[in-house]
Amino acid sequence: MHFIGIFSNHSEYEIIKQNIIKILDRKDLELIHISSNNIQNMKNIVFETIVLCHQENMNDEQKSVLNKLCSNCMFIIVNADAFCKTKMIGNKKTNCVSYGLNQKSTITVSSIQEDKAILSIQRNINNLEKKTIEMGEMEVDVKKYKLDQIENILAIFAIYLVYSKEND
């Protein structure tokens, strides 16, 4: 079982969860909502991946728990626009995939239209299957997934790239 912790508000979590289930069709993923309200309850869970969608006001103890969770995971998927001034502690084996509208993000948007978005992968990504996802572009049918916020599209497809299997 792959534990994926999603640090977000509840509505973002639900959108991401529903679309990941639809896109990946994997029964071995357990998506768990993390917020500043419940982070103390998560401190003993070992997540394979932490997805940091938006930043909340947290006290030092909550920040410490979040850093501990990040330091023990294989992948950190981070909204670089929201966490640009936050220092996250990973380990030498942690792979960081950033997403956002800034030019330095691993995954960003090169164009967006009413019905589709073109995502740009700006650095190679080594996924869970040890497959290298090479730089390039990826077209996303925005209407198919009923997505209206670009940050959610980027988060969903960052997770998709990390967890996609060879035959996806």
Summary of the structure (lengths in Angstrom):
residues: 168
radius of gyration: 15.0
end to end distance: 18.8
largest distance: 43.3
contacts: 514
relative contact order: 0.17
helix: 29%
strand: 29%
